[in-house]
Amino acid sequence: MSRANDPKLKSWVDVKPGSDFPIQNLPFGIFKTSTGKPGAAVAIGDFVLDLSLLSKAGLFNGIKFEASVFEQDSLNSFIALGKPITNAVRERVSDLLVIDNAELRDNKTLIAKALLKQSEVQMLLPVHVPNYTDFYSSREHATNVGTMFRDPKNALLPNWLHLPVGYHGRASSIVVSGTAIHRPKGQTKADDQENPSFGPCRLLDFELEMAFVVGKETQLGNSVSTANAGEHIFGLLLFNDWSARDIQKWEYVPLGPFLAKNFGSVASPWIVTLEALEPFKVESPKQEPEVLPYLKFEGKKNYNINLEVDIVTPAGISKTVSHSNFKYMYWNMCQQLAHHTINGCNIQVGDLYASGTISGPTPDSYGSMLEISWSGKNPVQMPDGTERKFILDNDTVVMKGYCEKDGIRIGFGECSGKILPAI
């Protein structure tokens, strides 16, 4: 286990009980002050720690990299240095923050500049995303959708248990948490109408997902195995893949999602490293029938990450509508990456691979309104007396996630997005 993961570690920075960002986490992100340029930071408690200023102060001497990697508007250049460097930086930051290390603790001048309240900075999208892929890897979700729209006895399509189904999405419309999205417009077709009509989406939905960030590229023609996939995964973040259900229903045959998905997706600003999540690995669900050799794997590849979704009304009234967990995923990240590259497809640093909707076995663990309301048949009753079948204008959806073990909580912050009326 990494020294930085030691549950006994305490920081001289005040970290409140229940914080997503104890010293054992130290996720990476990009922040901006009202007067400064964007730069890289780690989260500790309610604060961000400016990595550029630490580097300029010589606190990373001995780790070979250019300080300029912390002075950019994305983490791509830093991530591309490779895990020997990025892990060394995380370990060094951990050392600097340990309660009995005076090296940074007693440098009041540097702390005043480098340790800033999260509430006083703006968090940006942490990576430039060259390519984005969305998978469909929750068996419970795929079964629910298949039950609703096809034959309940044959809810899963014939290929689903043999490969991680996925599609290439739109990278340019991925935005950071806190960014509002306008309700999309497009073609829809009512069952009782002969022709389609055009207008704003009526069945707007969230999809509770997680996404991993590629940290090591490959060359065209090469593949990544399940055994070495972890070398290519830098870390994870929360992901809300907004979905226009009525537009999708009409357009998806024969080539799949298009306008129903490419209008916007929301990512949380902090990337939690795979190394920080190491203590929370769990066994994967049993896969039957047996998968092909390139999809087989050894060891624990799933992660016990608690997830929840809140809907917040325009008046600020909130209700939690889902309690799910990343451990439910039938196809794990290593299998997803192995399948994605088995044909020689090259991957790039910053590529984002979303899990697909994460649903559990019970209605309170479903990861979309399509399932929670069962396509509108079971509306969610809100505390203010209103109801939700899908997401209304000016509603905000807030996703949260965390792991917890041995008294240590490793969290992801929030993934929040508001829906504005169609333009």
C-alpha positions as CSV (number, residue, x, y, z in Angstrom):
1,M,0.0,0.0,0.0
2,S,1.2,3.5,-0.8
3,R,2.5,5.6,2.2
4,A,0.0,8.2,1.2
5,N,-2.9,5.8,1.8
6,D,-2.0,5.1,5.4
7,P,-5.2,5.5,7.5
8,K,-3.1,6.7,10.4
9,L,-2.0,9.8,8.6
10,K,-3.2,13.2,10.0
11,S,-2.6,16.6,8.4
12,W,-1.8,19.9,9.9
13,V,-4.5,21.3,7.6
14,D,-7.9,21.3,9.4
15,V,-9.9,18.6,7.7
16,K,-13.5,18.4,9.0
17,P,-15.0,14.9,9.8
18,G,-16.8,13.5,6.8
19,S,-14.7,15.6,4.3
20,D,-14.3,14.1,0.9
21,F,-10.7,15.2,0.8
22,P,-8.6,13.9,3.7
23,I,-4.8,13.6,3.4
24,Q,-5.3,10.0,2.1
25,N,-7.1,11.3,-1.0
26,L,-5.2,14.3,-2.5
27,P,-7.1,14.4,-5.9
28,F,-5.8,16.6,-8.7
29,G,-7.7,19.4,-10.4
30,I,-7.4,22.7,-12.2
31,F,-8.4,25.9,-10.4
32,K,-8.5,29.6,-11.2
33,T,-8.6,32.7,-8.9
34,S,-10.4,35.9,-9.8
35,T,-7.1,37.5,-10.6
36,G,-4.8,34.7,-11.6
37,K,-4.3,32.2,-14.4
38,P,-5.4,28.6,-14.3
39,G,-3.1,26.1,-12.5
40,A,-2.9,22.7,-11.0
41,A,-3.8,21.9,-7.4
42,V,-4.7,19.1,-5.0
43,A,-7.7,19.2,-2.7
44,I,-7.2,18.9,1.1
45,G,-10.2,19.4,3.3
46,D,-12.0,22.6,2.3
47,F,-8.8,24.0,0.6
48,V,-6.9,23.8,-2.7
49,L,-3.1,23.6,-2.6
50,D,-1.4,25.4,-5.5
51,L,1.1,22.9,-6.9
52,S,2.8,25.6,-9.1
53,L,3.8,27.6,-6.0
54,L,5.1,24.6,-4.2
55,S,7.2,23.7,-7.2
56,K,8.6,27.2,-7.5
57,A,9.5,27.1,-3.8
58,G,11.7,24.0,-4.6
59,L,9.5,21.5,-2.6
60,F,9.5,19.0,-5.5
61,N,13.3,19.1,-6.0
62,G,14.4,15.5,-6.7
63,I,11.3,14.7,-8.8
64,K,12.3,15.3,-12.5
65,F,9.7,17.4,-14.3
66,E,9.2,21.0,-15.6
67,A,7.4,23.3,-13.2
68,S,5.4,24.6,-16.2
69,V,3.2,21.4,-16.1
70,F,1.4,23.0,-13.1
71,E,0.8,26.3,-14.9
72,Q,-1.5,25.1,-17.6
73,D,-5.3,25.0,-18.0
74,S,-5.4,21.2,-18.0
75,L,-3.7,18.3,-16.3
76,N,-2.8,16.6,-19.5
77,S,0.9,17.5,-19.5
78,F,1.3,16.5,-15.9
79,I,-0.6,13.2,-16.4
80,A,1.5,12.4,-19.5
81,L,4.7,12.4,-17.3
82,G,3.6,8.9,-16.2
83,K,2.8,7.2,-12.9
84,P,6.3,7.2,-11.5
85,I,6.2,11.0,-11.6
86,T,2.6,11.6,-10.7
87,N,2.6,9.1,-7.9
88,A,5.9,10.7,-6.6
89,V,4.2,14.1,-6.6
90,R,1.2,12.7,-4.6
91,E,3.5,11.1,-2.1
92,R,5.6,14.3,-1.7
93,V,2.4,16.4,-1.1
94,S,1.3,13.8,1.4
95,D,4.7,14.2,3.2
96,L,4.4,18.0,3.2
97,L,0.9,17.9,4.7
98,V,1.6,15.4,7.5
99,I,1.0,16.9,10.9
100,D,4.5,16.6,12.2
101,N,6.3,17.9,9.0
102,A,7.2,21.6,9.6
103,E,8.7,22.1,6.1
104,L,5.5,23.6,4.6
105,R,3.5,23.9,7.8
106,D,5.7,26.6,9.3
107,N,6.3,28.5,6.0
108,K,3.5,31.0,6.7
109,T,4.3,33.2,3.7
110,L,4.0,30.3,1.3
111,I,0.9,28.9,2.9
112,A,-0.9,32.3,2.7
113,K,-0.4,32.2,-1.1
114,A,-0.7,28.5,-1.9
115,L,-3.4,27.2,0.5
116,L,-6.7,28.7,-0.7
117,K,-10.3,28.1,0.3
118,Q,-12.2,26.0,-2.3
119,S,-15.1,28.4,-1.9
120,E,-12.9,31.3,-3.1
121,V,-11.6,29.7,-6.3
122,Q,-13.2,28.6,-9.6
123,M,-12.7,24.9,-10.5
124,L,-12.2,24.2,-14.2
125,L,-12.6,21.0,-16.3
126,P,-9.5,19.1,-15.1
127,V,-8.4,17.7,-18.5
128,H,-8.6,18.5,-22.1
129,V,-10.6,15.6,-23.5
130,P,-9.4,14.5,-26.9
131,N,-11.9,11.6,-27.2
132,Y,-14.9,10.4,-25.2
133,T,-16.5,7.0,-25.1
134,D,-19.6,6.0,-23.2
135,F,-20.2,2.4,-22.2
136,Y,-23.3,0.5,-21.2
137,S,-21.9,-1.7,-18.5
138,S,-24.5,-2.0,-15.8
139,R,-26.4,-5.3,-16.1
140,E,-29.3,-4.0,-14.0
141,H,-29.6,-0.8,-16.1
142,A,-29.5,-2.7,-19.4
143,T,-32.1,-5.2,-18.1
144,N,-34.4,-2.4,-16.9
145,V,-34.3,-0.6,-20.2
146,G,-34.7,-3.8,-22.2
147,T,-37.7,-4.8,-20.0
148,M,-39.3,-1.4,-20.6
149,F,-38.8,-1.2,-24.3
150,R,-38.5,-4.8,-25.5
151,D,-39.3,-8.3,-24.3
152,P,-38.9,-8.7,-20.5
153,K,-37.9,-12.3,-21.1
154,N,-35.1,-11.2,-23.4
155,A,-34.2,-7.8,-22.0
156,L,-30.5,-8.1,-22.8
157,L,-29.5,-8.0,-26.5
158,P,-27.6,-11.1,-27.6
159,N,-24.2,-9.4,-27.5
160,W,-24.5,-7.8,-24.1
161,L,-23.0,-10.6,-22.0
162,H,-20.2,-11.1,-24.4
163,L,-18.7,-7.6,-24.7
164,P,-18.7,-4.2,-23.1
165,V,-21.2,-2.3,-25.3
166,G,-20.2,1.3,-26.0
167,Y,-20.3,4.2,-28.4
168,H,-18.1,7.3,-29.2
169,G,-19.6,10.5,-27.8
170,R,-19.0,14.2,-28.2
171,A,-15.9,15.5,-26.3
172,S,-16.5,19.2,-27.0
173,S,-19.7,19.4,-24.9
174,I,-18.3,17.9,-21.7
175,V,-18.4,20.6,-19.1
176,V,-17.3,21.0,-15.5
177,S,-19.6,20.7,-12.5
178,G,-21.7,23.9,-12.0
179,T,-22.2,24.5,-15.7
180,A,-25.8,24.9,-16.8
181,I,-27.1,23.2,-19.9
182,H,-30.0,24.4,-22.1
183,R,-32.7,21.9,-22.7
184,P,-32.0,20.3,-26.1
185,K,-34.2,20.4,-29.2
186,G,-34.7,17.8,-31.8
187,Q,-37.1,15.4,-33.6
188,T,-39.4,13.2,-31.6
189,K,-42.2,10.9,-32.7
190,A,-45.2,10.0,-30.7
191,D,-46.5,6.5,-30.9
192,D,-49.9,7.6,-32.2
193,Q,-48.4,9.9,-34.9
194,E,-47.4,9.0,-38.4
195,N,-44.7,11.7,-38.7
196,P,-42.1,13.2,-36.3
197,S,-42.3,16.7,-34.9
198,F,-39.7,19.1,-33.8
199,G,-39.3,20.9,-30.5
200,P,-37.6,20.9,-27.0
201,C,-37.0,17.5,-25.4
202,R,-39.8,16.6,-23.0
203,L,-38.2,13.6,-21.4
204,L,-34.9,15.0,-20.1
205,D,-32.9,12.6,-17.9
206,F,-29.7,12.3,-16.0
207,E,-27.5,9.3,-16.1
208,L,-25.4,8.5,-12.9
209,E,-22.0,7.5,-14.2
210,M,-18.3,7.5,-13.3
211,A,-15.6,8.1,-15.8
212,F,-11.9,7.2,-15.9
213,V,-9.2,9.4,-17.4
214,V,-6.5,7.8,-19.6
215,G,-3.0,8.6,-18.4
216,K,-0.8,6.7,-20.9
217,E,-1.2,6.7,-24.6
218,T,-0.8,3.8,-27.1
219,Q,0.2,3.7,-30.7
220,L,-2.2,2.8,-33.5
221,G,-2.4,-0.9,-33.9
222,N,-1.5,-1.8,-30.3
223,S,-3.9,-3.1,-27.6
224,V,-4.1,-2.8,-23.9
225,S,-4.7,-6.0,-21.9
226,T,-6.8,-6.4,-18.8
227,A,-3.6,-7.1,-16.9
228,N,-1.9,-3.8,-17.7
229,A,-5.0,-1.6,-18.1
230,G,-4.3,0.0,-14.7
231,E,-1.1,1.4,-16.0
232,H,-3.1,3.4,-18.5
233,I,-5.8,4.7,-16.1
234,F,-4.8,7.9,-14.2
235,G,-8.0,8.2,-12.1
236,L,-11.7,8.6,-11.8
237,L,-14.3,11.3,-11.6
238,L,-18.1,11.6,-11.3
239,F,-20.0,12.0,-14.6
240,N,-23.6,13.0,-15.5
241,D,-24.3,12.1,-19.0
242,W,-27.5,14.1,-19.7
243,S,-29.9,12.2,-21.9
244,A,-32.9,13.2,-24.1
245,R,-35.0,10.1,-23.9
246,D,-37.7,11.0,-26.4
247,I,-35.1,12.3,-29.0
248,Q,-33.1,9.1,-28.5
249,K,-36.1,6.8,-29.0
250,W,-36.7,8.1,-32.5
251,E,-33.1,8.6,-33.7
252,Y,-31.1,5.7,-32.2
253,V,-32.0,3.0,-34.9
254,P,-29.7,2.0,-36.6
255,L,-26.6,3.9,-35.5
256,G,-27.3,4.7,-31.8
257,P,-27.3,7.9,-29.8
258,F,-26.6,11.2,-31.5
259,L,-28.5,14.5,-30.7
260,A,-30.0,12.8,-27.6
261,K,-26.5,12.6,-26.0
262,N,-24.1,15.1,-27.6
263,F,-25.7,18.3,-26.2
264,G,-23.9,18.1,-22.8
265,S,-22.3,15.9,-20.1
266,V,-21.0,17.1,-16.7
267,A,-17.8,16.0,-15.0
268,S,-16.7,16.6,-11.4
269,P,-13.6,18.8,-11.1
270,W,-11.4,16.5,-9.0
271,I,-9.7,13.4,-10.4
272,V,-9.2,10.8,-7.7
273,T,-6.2,8.7,-8.5
274,L,-6.4,5.0,-9.0
275,E,-3.8,4.7,-6.3
276,A,-6.0,6.5,-3.7
277,L,-8.8,4.0,-4.5
278,E,-6.6,0.9,-4.1
279,P,-7.9,0.1,-0.6
280,F,-11.5,0.0,-1.9
281,K,-11.2,-2.7,-4.5
282,V,-13.8,-5.4,-4.4
283,E,-14.7,-8.6,-6.4
284,S,-16.5,-8.1,-9.6
285,P,-19.9,-9.7,-10.3
286,K,-19.7,-13.3,-11.7
287,Q,-19.7,-13.2,-15.5
288,E,-21.7,-15.9,-17.2
289,P,-21.3,-17.1,-19.9
290,E,-17.5,-17.2,-19.8
291,V,-16.0,-14.3,-21.6
292,L,-13.4,-14.5,-24.4
293,P,-9.8,-14.8,-23.4
294,Y,-8.9,-11.1,-24.1
295,L,-11.6,-10.0,-21.6
296,K,-10.6,-12.4,-18.8
297,F,-8.9,-10.8,-15.8
298,E,-7.4,-11.7,-12.4
299,G,-7.8,-10.1,-9.0
300,K,-10.2,-7.4,-7.8
301,K,-11.2,-4.9,-10.5
302,N,-14.3,-3.3,-9.2
303,Y,-14.5,-0.5,-6.6
304,N,-16.8,0.0,-3.6
305,I,-17.9,3.6,-4.3
306,N,-21.1,4.8,-2.8
307,L,-23.1,7.1,-5.1
308,E,-26.1,9.3,-4.7
309,V,-28.2,11.7,-6.8
310,D,-30.2,14.6,-5.5
311,I,-32.8,16.7,-7.5
312,V,-32.9,20.3,-6.4
313,T,-36.0,22.4,-7.4
314,P,-35.7,26.0,-8.5
315,A,-36.8,27.0,-5.0
316,G,-33.9,25.0,-3.5
317,I,-36.0,22.0,-2.3
318,S,-33.9,18.9,-2.5
319,K,-34.6,15.2,-2.6
320,T,-32.3,12.2,-2.9
321,V,-33.6,10.0,-5.6
322,S,-30.9,7.4,-5.9
323,H,-28.4,5.5,-3.7
324,S,-26.2,3.3,-5.9
325,N,-22.7,1.9,-6.0
326,F,-19.9,1.6,-8.6
327,K,-19.3,-2.0,-7.5
328,Y,-22.4,-3.1,-9.3
329,M,-20.8,-2.7,-12.7
330,Y,-20.8,-6.0,-14.7
331,W,-18.0,-4.9,-17.0
332,N,-15.1,-3.3,-15.2
333,M,-12.8,-0.6,-16.4
334,C,-10.0,-2.9,-17.3
335,Q,-12.3,-4.9,-19.6
336,Q,-13.7,-1.7,-21.1
337,L,-10.2,-0.5,-22.0
338,A,-9.1,-3.9,-23.3
339,H,-12.2,-4.2,-25.5
340,H,-11.8,-0.6,-26.7
341,T,-8.2,-1.2,-27.9
342,I,-8.4,-4.9,-29.0
343,N,-8.8,-3.8,-32.6
344,G,-5.7,-1.5,-32.5
345,C,-7.6,1.7,-31.6
346,N,-5.0,4.1,-30.1
347,I,-5.8,6.0,-26.9
348,Q,-4.6,9.5,-25.8
349,V,-3.9,11.1,-22.5
350,G,-7.0,12.8,-21.3
351,D,-9.4,10.5,-23.1
352,L,-12.6,10.0,-21.0
353,Y,-14.3,6.7,-20.7
354,A,-17.7,6.8,-19.0
355,S,-19.2,3.7,-17.3
356,G,-22.7,4.1,-18.5
357,T,-25.6,4.4,-16.1
358,I,-24.9,2.8,-12.8
359,S,-28.0,1.0,-11.4
360,G,-28.2,-1.4,-8.6
361,P,-30.6,-4.3,-7.9
362,T,-33.3,-2.3,-6.1
363,P,-35.5,0.7,-7.2
364,D,-33.8,3.0,-4.8
365,S,-30.4,2.3,-6.5
366,Y,-31.5,3.0,-10.1
367,G,-29.3,5.5,-11.8
368,S,-31.7,7.4,-14.1
369,M,-35.2,8.9,-14.0
370,L,-36.2,6.5,-16.8
371,E,-35.8,3.7,-14.3
372,I,-36.7,5.5,-11.1
373,S,-40.1,6.7,-12.5
374,W,-40.3,3.6,-14.7
375,S,-40.7,5.7,-17.9
376,G,-43.1,8.1,-16.1
377,K,-45.4,5.6,-14.6
378,N,-44.2,6.1,-11.0
379,P,-43.5,9.8,-10.5
380,V,-41.1,10.9,-7.7
381,Q,-42.9,13.0,-5.1
382,M,-40.9,16.0,-4.1
383,P,-41.1,17.6,-0.6
384,D,-42.7,20.7,-2.0
385,G,-45.7,18.8,-3.4
386,T,-44.6,18.7,-7.0
387,E,-43.6,15.5,-8.8
388,R,-40.9,14.5,-11.2
389,K,-41.2,12.0,-14.0
390,F,-38.1,13.5,-15.7
391,I,-36.1,16.7,-15.2
392,L,-37.9,20.0,-15.4
393,D,-36.5,23.4,-16.5
394,N,-34.4,25.1,-13.7
395,D,-34.0,21.8,-11.8
396,T,-30.5,21.0,-10.7
397,V,-29.1,17.5,-10.4
398,V,-26.3,16.9,-7.9
399,M,-24.3,13.7,-7.8
400,K,-21.9,12.7,-5.0
401,G,-19.6,9.7,-4.5
402,Y,-17.3,8.4,-1.8
403,C,-15.5,5.3,-0.5
404,E,-15.3,4.6,3.2
405,K,-13.1,2.0,5.1
406,D,-11.1,2.0,8.4
407,G,-12.5,5.4,9.3
408,I,-11.2,6.9,6.0
409,R,-13.5,8.6,3.5
410,I,-12.2,9.2,0.0
411,G,-14.7,11.4,-1.9
412,F,-15.1,12.9,-5.3
413,G,-16.8,16.2,-4.5
414,E,-19.9,17.1,-6.4
415,C,-21.0,16.8,-10.0
416,S,-23.7,19.4,-10.3
417,G,-25.7,20.6,-13.3
418,K,-28.7,22.8,-13.9
419,I,-31.1,22.5,-16.8
420,L,-32.1,25.9,-18.4
421,P,-35.0,26.3,-20.8
422,A,-34.4,25.6,-24.4
423,I,-33.1,28.5,-26.5
